[in-house]
Amino acid sequence: MEPAANDDPEHGWWLSWYGEPPENTRERILFAAFCEVHLNGFQATSIQDIITGAGVTKGALYHYFGSKDEIGYALLDEVFTRYIDSTFIAPLGDTDDPVTTLTEHLLESGRQMQDQDVALGCPLDHFAEEMAPISTDFQQRIHALYQRKQIALTAAFHRGQAAGNVTPHISAESIALFFQATLQGCMGLAKNARSLDTLIQCGECLLHYLEQLRPENNPVPPKPINLDLERN
């Protein structure tokens, strides 16, 4: 799925999937909140920032949301869910060749990514780093979103294994977890370095890993590794 065009220089690729700002008042409030939180973080974003960005009155905002936390919950339950579904899960679809699908998705994302996108980082990861450690309600919602990605990836790799397009030597669940963690780590390192080159370098290694998941590139089962570590 190709993102809609967007000319916002501050939000770039991450906001491009949203398309035009919505006309519905409640959706406009969430749109403004997404922009502010992505740019400044949830804790630094004030109710007034959201009111100003949405172009609504305080009464209109409180008609739909009783508090800033409620806006945050709606961002995760609605906006971030749509974000994940459209930019991550939808490209997987019903594919039985997830290596090709994910490779094409990463390459297309890399072609569109700009310096400002790297500096802002992934909006979900940013939200998770800020809010998950300090709020159980936020942590549970964020975990559910990561699980949503994990389930979609696992299903795609299972289909790929059944079709003979993904090596059977590694569990689909483990591949999905490793892919998601690596992609998240790539974005985090690039954001901290404020370096698009860092993201591209890390992404190239992830693409190489995906290629090794093809059965013809991984014909021999890996040697088992004992990770049954003693714990005090």
GUGUFI-594381 format. One record per residue: residue number from 1; residue in one letter; x, y, z of N, C-alpha, C, CB in turn. Coordinates in steps of 0.02 Angstrom, whole numbers. Glycine has a CB too. Example, Ala and Ser with C-alpha at 12.3 -4.5 7.8 and 13.67 -1.06 7.14 Angstrom:
<rs>
   num   residu    neast   nnorth      nup   caeast   canorth     caup    ceast   cnorth      cup   cbeast   cbnorth     cbup
     1        a      660     -284      390      615      -225      390      660     -165      390      565      -224      452
     2        s      642     -112      354      684       -53      357      645        2      394      704       -30      286
</rs>
This chain:
<rs>
   num   residu    neast   nnorth      nup   caeast   canorth     caup    ceast   cnorth      cup   cbeast   cbnorth     cbup
     1        m       42      -60        0        0         0        0       44       62        0      -48         0       61
     2        e       32      107      -48       71       168      -52       39      221       -8       78       192     -125
     3        p       78      256       33       49       308       75       22      365       33      101       335      124
     4        a      -28      401       60      -54       460       26       -2      516       28     -120       483       57
     5        a       -4      559      -20       44       615      -22       31      662       36       39       652      -89
     6        n       85      688       64       78       737      118      138      783      116       72       701      187
     7        d      126      847      123      180       896      116      205      923      182      158       952       73
     8        d      183      895      238      204       920      304      277      905      314      161       888      360
     9        p      321      956      317      393       943      323      414      917      391      431      1006      308
    10        e      371      927      441      389       905      508      373      832      520      354       948      560
    11        h      321      807      488      299       739      501      315      691      443      225       739      514
    12        g      320      716      382      343       677      326      308      610      318      415       665      332
    13        w      349      557      311      324       491      294      276      465      346      381       443      287
    14        w      289      477      410      248       447      463      176      472      461      278       462      530
    15        l      166      533      437       99       560      434       66      549      366       99       634      450
    16        s      106      528      318       80       523      249       23      473      244      135       504      202
    17        w       24      421      285      -29       371      281      -97      399      302      -12       311      325
    18        y      -97      453      342     -159       480      369     -200      515      314     -143       529      425
    19        g     -166      541      263     -201       576      211     -222      646      233     -263       537      190
    20        e     -277      670      206     -300       737      223     -329      739      293     -352       760      172
    21        p     -320      796      329     -351       802      395     -426      791      392     -336       871      425
    22        p     -454      753      438     -526       737      435     -569      797      452     -541       680      483
    23        e     -632      795      429     -679       849      443     -719      836      507     -727       858      384
    24        n     -731      772      523     -767       754      584     -730      782      645     -776       678      589
    25        t     -768      814      690     -736       848      747     -695      801      790     -789       882      790
    26        r     -723      744      807     -687       697      850     -623      672      815     -732       637      869
    27        e     -629      656      751     -570       633      715     -519      689      707     -591       606      646
    28        r     -543      751      700     -496       807      694     -457      816      758     -534       871      677
    29        i     -490      805      815     -455       809      879     -401      755      884     -505       802      938
    30        l     -418      695      863     -369       640      865     -312      653      816     -402       573      850
    31        f     -328      680      758     -276       697      709     -227      747      738     -308       724      645
    32        a     -254      800      769     -211       851      799     -169      821      856     -253       910      826
    33        a     -201      778      896     -164       746      951     -108      703      924     -212       705      994
    34        f     -122      665      871      -70       623      842      -10      665      819      -98       583      782
    35        c      -25      721      785       29       764      761       70      792      819        0       821      720
    36        e       36      817      871       71       847      927      112      795      966       21       881      974
    37        v       82      737      978      117       685     1016      177      658      977       69       627     1033
    38        h      168      651      912      223       627      871      281      676      872      200       615      798
    39        l      265      740      871      317       791      868      348      805      936      288       855      840
    40        n      307      806      989      332       829     1054      327      779     1111      294       889     1074
    41        g      294      722     1099      284       673     1152      218      685     1187      341       677     1202
    42        f      191      632     1219      126       636     1249      126      681     1311      101       567     1268
    43        q      176      673     1354      177       712     1416      186      786     1403      231       686     1462
    44        a      224      803     1352      237       874     1338      179      907     1300      301       882     1297
    45        t      135      866     1272       78       893     1235       23      913     1285       51       841     1184
    46        s       -2      973     1279      -55       996     1323     -123      993     1288      -41      1069     1346
    47        i     -175      995     1328     -243       999     1301     -249     1059     1255     -295      1002     1357
    48        q     -219     1115     1275     -223      1175     1234     -188     1165     1167     -193      1235     1271
    49        d     -133     1130     1166      -98      1115     1103     -146     1078     1056      -35      1073     1116
    50        i     -182     1030     1083     -227       990     1041     -286     1032     1018     -252       929     1081
    51        i     -313     1073     1062     -369      1118     1043     -348     1165      987     -392      1159     1104
    52        t     -288     1193      994     -263      1239      943     -252     1203      877     -198      1272      966
    53        g     -221     1144      880     -207      1107      819     -270     1084      784     -165      1048      835
    54        a     -321     1067      824     -384      1042      794     -430     1099      772     -420       998      844
    55        g     -418     1159      799     -462      1214      783     -531     1207      812     -467      1222      709
    56        v     -535     1181      873     -599      1170      907     -599     1208      973     -613      1095      917
    57        t     -657     1211     1005     -661      1242     1071     -645     1190     1125     -731      1272     1083
    58        k     -630     1215     1185     -618      1170     1241     -680     1128     1255     -597      1209     1303
    59        g     -738     1159     1249     -800      1122     1261     -810     1066     1211     -859      1169     1257
    60        a     -791     1078     1148     -797      1025     1098     -751      967     1114     -782      1053     1028
    61        l     -690      982     1136     -644       928     1153     -670      887     1211     -574       956     1169
    62        y     -693      921     1263     -717       885     1322     -785      851     1311     -721       932     1382
    63        h     -818      869     1257     -879       833     1239     -862      762     1218     -916       870     1181
    64        y     -804      753     1188     -784       686     1163     -736      651     1210     -753       693     1095
    65        f     -695      689     1246     -643       659     1288     -642      692     1356     -574       665     1254
    66        g     -645      651     1409     -646       678     1476     -580      699     1504     -675       629     1521
    67        s     -525      678     1471     -458       694     1496     -407      683     1441     -441       652     1559
    68        k     -346      706     1454     -293       694     1405     -278      620     1399     -230       733     1423
    69        d     -282      584     1454     -270       511     1452     -320      477     1406     -274       481     1522
    70        e     -383      499     1408     -433       469     1364     -415      481     1291     -502       498     1379
    71        i     -388      539     1276     -364       552     1208     -307      504     1191     -340       626     1199
    72        g     -262      493     1238     -207       447     1227     -232      376     1215     -160       447     1286
    73        y     -282      354     1254     -309       287     1244     -340      281     1174     -362       271     1298
    74        a     -376      333     1153     -407       332     1087     -354      331     1032     -454       392     1079
    75        l     -300      367     1043     -245       365      994     -221      294      984     -187       410     1016
    76        l     -211      258     1039     -185       190     1034     -238      142     1007     -162       166     1102
    77        d     -299      147     1033     -351        99     1015     -377      109      944     -408       103     1063
    78        e     -374      171      920     -403       186      855     -350      207      804     -455       242      862
    79        v     -316      263      817     -270       290      767     -210      244      756     -247       359      788
    80        f     -178      223      810     -119       180      802     -138      111      775      -83       173      868
    81        t     -198       88      791     -221        25      762     -229       32      687     -288         3      794
    82        r     -259       88      665     -265        99      592     -196      106      560     -307       162      578
    83        y     -152      140      596      -84       149      570      -49       82      559      -43       192      619
    84        i      -53       38      608      -22       -27      602      -55      -69      547      -24       -65      668
    85        d     -121      -67      546     -157      -106      496     -141      -83      425     -232      -101      507
    86        s     -136      -18      415     -126         7      347      -54        5      324     -151        78      342
    87        t       -6       18      369       64        22      348      103      -42      359       98        78      384
    88        f       77      -87      400      116      -147      417       78     -212      400      135      -147      490
    89        i       16     -218      424      -20      -280      416      -49     -287      346      -76      -285      467
    90        a      -76     -233      319     -106      -236      252      -57     -259      199     -134      -168      234
    91        p        6     -236      198       52      -261      148       63     -337      151      119      -226      155
    92        l       56     -366      210       63      -438      216        5     -475      185       71      -459      289
    93        g      -56     -447      194     -115      -477      165     -119     -551      178     -117      -464       91
    94        d     -131     -589      125     -133      -662      129      -73     -693       95     -198      -689       98
    95        t      -18     -657       92       40      -681       55       67     -746       84       95      -628       56
    96        d       91     -789       40      127      -849       62      201     -842       45       97      -913       29
    97        d      221     -781       27      292      -766       15      310     -703       54      306      -756      -62
    98        p      311     -708      121      323      -649      162      392     -619      153      313      -665      234
    99        v      441     -659      132      507      -631      121      505     -578       66      558      -687      103
   100        t      474     -594       10      467      -546      -44      424     -487      -24      438      -579     -106
   101        t      369     -501        9      323      -447       29      356     -398       77      261      -477       62
   102        l      390     -424      128      423      -381      176      482     -344      146      446      -421      237
   103        t      518     -377      101      574      -345       67      549     -285       27      610      -395       21
   104        e      496     -295      -12      469      -240      -52      444     -184       -7      412      -265      -97
   105        h      413     -202       48      387      -151       95      444     -111      125      345      -185      150
   106        l      497     -144      147      554      -109      176      589      -64      125      603      -158      206
   107        l      596      -89       64      629       -49       12      588       13       -4      640       -90      -50
   108        e      522        5      -10      479        62      -25      480      113       32      407        39      -39
   109        s      479       88       94      482       133      152      548      171      152      473        93      217
   110        g      603      135      138      668       166      137      674      220       84      721       114      126
   111        r      641      209       26      644       259      -27      608      323       -7      614       231      -91
   112        q      557      317       35      518       375       55      544      410      118      446       355       65
   113        m      583      375      157      605       402      221      653      461      211      639       348      263
   114        q      642      513      251      684       572      248      717      584      316      642       634      227
   115        d      762      633      319      798       647      381      751      664      438      847       703      370
   116        q      698      703      424      653       723      478      614      663      504      604       777      453
   117        d      601      613      462      566       553      485      609      514      534      547       508      425
   118        v      673      510      519      720       475      562      726      511      629      789       468      529
   119        a      729      578      627      736       617      688      675      608      734      746       691      671
   120        l      616      602      705      555       593      746      548      521      770      494       613      706
   121        g      571      473      730      565       403      749      495      376      737      583       395      821
   122        c      487      311      748      423       278      740      374      305      793      430       201      745
   123        p      315      328      774      269       356      824      248      307      878      208       382      790
   124        l      238      243      860      219       194      911      276      180      958      196       129      877
   125        d      336      171      932      394       158      975      407      217     1022      456       143      933
   126        h      399      277      995      408       337     1036      357      338     1093      400       401      992
   127        f      295      323     1077      242       321     1127      257      268     1180      173       307     1094
   128        a      281      209     1157      296       154     1203      352      172     1251      313        91     1164
   129        e      405      201     1225      462       219     1267      442      269     1320      519       248     1224
   130        e      397      315     1303      378       368     1349      327      345     1401      350       426     1311
   131        m      275      308     1379      218       297     1423      214      227     1453      156       309     1384
   132        a      240      176     1421      233       108     1448      265      101     1517      265        58     1400
   133        p      322      132     1530      353       123     1597      315      157     1654      423       148     1596
   134        i      270      203     1639      240       242     1692      165      232     1700      254       314     1681
   135        s      135      193     1655       62       184     1658       43      114     1635       27       237     1615
   136        t       11       76     1679      -11         9     1660      -63       11     1605      -39       -28     1721
   137        d     -109       59     1608     -160        65     1557     -130       76     1488     -208       121     1574
   138        f      -81      120     1485      -48       131     1420       -6       71     1400       -3       194     1424
   139        q       29       41     1448       72       -16     1433       32      -73     1403      108       -40     1495
   140        q      -26      -88     1431      -67      -143     1406      -91     -130     1335     -126      -155     1452
   141        r     -111      -69     1322     -134       -52     1254      -76      -55     1204     -165        18     1253
   142        i      -18      -31     1224       40       -33     1179       61     -105     1167       98         7     1210
   143        h       61     -146     1219       78      -216     1211       31     -250     1161       76      -253     1278
   144        a      -34     -234     1166      -83      -263     1120      -68     -245     1047     -153      -240     1139
   145        l      -42     -185     1037      -25      -164      969       35     -202      942      -12       -89      966
   146        y       86     -210      984      144      -249      963      123     -322      950      200      -246     1016
   147        q       78     -348      991       54      -416      981       15     -421      915        9      -438     1039
   148        r      -20     -369      897      -56      -367      834       -8     -377      775      -95      -301      826
   149        k       49     -343      779      100      -351      728      130     -421      731      155      -299      737
   150        q      143     -446      791      173      -512      800      128     -566      770      186      -526      873
   151        i       63     -562      783       16      -613      757       15     -612      681      -54      -600      786
   152        a       14     -552      652       12      -547      578       76     -574      547        1      -474      557
   153        l      133     -557      577      196      -582      550      201     -658      557      255      -549      586
   154        t      182     -683      615      185      -756      626      142     -793      576      164      -773      698
   155        a       81     -768      565       36      -801      517       66     -800      447      -32      -765      517
   156        a       97     -745      429      127      -740      362      185     -789      355      152      -669      349
   157        f      227     -795      406      283      -842      402      258     -914      404      332      -830      459
   158        h      204     -928      441      175      -995      439      151    -1012      368      116     -1001      489
   159        r      117     -964      335       95      -976      267      154     -987      220       52      -918      242
   160        g      207     -947      231      266      -955      190      298    -1023      199      316      -901      207
   161        q      300    -1048      260      328     -1115      272      285    -1169      240      335     -1128      348
   162        a      219    -1162      245      174     -1212      216      181    -1213      140      102     -1197      235
   163        a      196    -1155      109      203     -1151       37      274    -1167       13      183     -1083       13
   164        g      319    -1180       60      388     -1195       42      429    -1134       25      388     -1241      -15
   165        n      407    -1075       46      443     -1014       30      484     -987       89      395      -961        8
   166        v      477    -1018      147      514      -998      207      543    -1061      239      469      -959      257
   167        t      604    -1057      261      636     -1115      291      594    -1143      349      706     -1096      316
   168        p      589    -1209      354      552     -1238      410      595    -1247      472      524     -1305      389
   169        h      659    -1228      468      706     -1242      522      700    -1194      581      775     -1241      496
   170        i      664    -1139      573      656     -1090      626      581    -1079      637      692     -1023      609
   171        s      560    -1073      699      489     -1064      711      465     -998      684      474     -1069      786
   172        a      405     -998      657      376      -936      629      370     -883      683      307      -951      598
   173        e      353     -904      744      347      -856      799      413     -822      813      321      -891      862
   174        s      468     -861      812      534      -832      827      556     -784      771      586      -888      835
   175        i      543     -804      709      560      -760      653      523     -694      659      544      -794      585
   176        a      459     -698      674      418      -638      679      443     -593      735      344      -656      692
   177        l      459     -622      792      483      -583      849      550     -550      833      490      -628      911
   178        f      595     -588      801      660      -561      785      654     -504      733      706      -616      758
   179        f      612     -514      684      603      -462      633      577     -398      664      555      -486      578
   180        q      525     -405      706      495      -346      736      544     -310      783      432      -366      776
   181        a      581     -349      822      629      -319      868      686     -284      831      657      -373      915
   182        t      709     -315      777      764      -286      738      742     -222      705      789      -336      686
   183        l      683     -222      676      658      -162      643      650     -105      694      591      -175      608
   184        q      624     -122      753      616       -72      805      685      -46      827      578      -101      865
   185        g      733      -91      834      800       -70      853      834      -27      801      843      -131      867
   186        c      824      -43      738      852        -2      684      826       69      688      835       -33      615
   187        m      760       76      697      730       142      701      756      180      762      654       138      704
   188        g      762      145      819      786       177      880      857      202      874      780       131      938
   189        l      901      161      845      971       182      837      977      240      789     1013       123      812
   190        a      938      237      734      941       291      685      914      356      713      902       272      622
   191        k      861      351      754      833       411      785      883      442      832      768       394      822
   192        n      916      402      873      964       428      921     1024      460      885      989       373      968
   193        a     1045      428      830     1102       455      791     1081      511      744     1134       399      751
   194        r     1015      519      735      988       567      686     1021      555      619      998       640      710
   195        s     1021      492      599     1058       473      539     1017      426      495     1124       440      559
   196        l      999      451      436      965       409      387     1012      353      364      941       451      328
   197        d     1077      368      360     1125       317      339     1126      258      388     1195       348      334
   198        t     1119      273      453     1117       219      502     1057      174      490     1114       248      574
   199        l     1000      205      476      940       166      462      949      123      400      879       212      454
   200        i      978      151      348      988       114      286     1037       56      296     1013       161      230
   201        q     1090       69      333     1140        17      346     1109      -41      385     1200        45      384
   202        c     1070      -25      436     1038       -76      476      985     -112      435     1006       -45      539
   203        g      948      -74      394      897      -104      352      926     -153      301      859       -51      315
   204        e      985     -138      275     1017      -184      227     1032     -251      260     1082      -153      200
   205        c     1053     -250      322     1066      -313      357     1001     -352      370     1102      -300      424
   206        l      948     -316      384      883      -348      394      859     -380      329      831      -299      421
   207        l      870     -346      274      852      -375      209      893     -438      194      862      -323      153
   208        h      956     -436      213      999      -495      203      973     -553      245     1072      -479      222
   209        y      952     -538      306      924      -591      350      862     -621      318      908      -562      420
   210        l      819     -579      291      758      -605      260      775     -654      203      715      -547      233
   211        e      826     -637      163      845      -680      108      869     -748      133      900      -647       66
   212        q      900     -750      191      924      -813      218      866     -858      242      972      -800      276
   213        l      806     -830      245      748      -870      265      720     -912      208      695      -826      293
   214        r      743     -899      147      720      -940       91      751    -1009       96      738      -906       23
   215        p      712    -1062       84      738     -1131       93      802    -1144       54      686     -1181       73
   216        e      806    -1117       -7      866     -1130      -48      929    -1097      -18      855     -1105     -119
   217        n      919    -1046       24      976     -1013       55      990    -1038      125      964      -939       58
   218        n      947    -1083      149      954     -1108      218      933    -1182      219      910     -1066      267
   219        p      971    -1225      182      949     -1294      174      963    -1340      233      981     -1323      113
   220        v     1008    -1318      278     1028     -1362      333     1002    -1334      398     1105     -1369      335
   221        p      971    -1376      440      947     -1352      505     1005    -1324      546      912     -1408      544
   222        p      995    -1267      580     1049     -1239      621     1064    -1283      681     1031     -1168      645
   223        k     1126    -1279      704     1146     -1317      762     1108    -1291      824     1222     -1313      773
   224        p     1077    -1335      862     1040     -1313      922     1084    -1275      970     1008     -1373      957
   225        i     1056    -1224     1001     1092     -1185     1050     1054    -1192     1117     1097     -1110     1029
   226        n     1090    -1210     1168     1060     -1219     1234     1057    -1152     1271     1098     -1271     1274
   227        l      996    -1126     1278      987     -1063     1313      951    -1073     1380      948     -1013     1269
   228        d      957    -1133     1407      927     -1149     1471      972    -1124     1527      914     -1225     1478
   229        l      972    -1058     1534     1019     -1026     1581      993    -1033     1653     1029      -952     1564
   230        e     1039    -1043     1698     1021     -1046     1769     1004     -976     1793     1078     -1077     1812
   231        r      951     -972     1832      930      -908     1860      932     -911     1936      859      -889     1835
   232        n      957     -858     1965      962      -855     2038      893     -840     2068     1013      -802     2060
</rs>
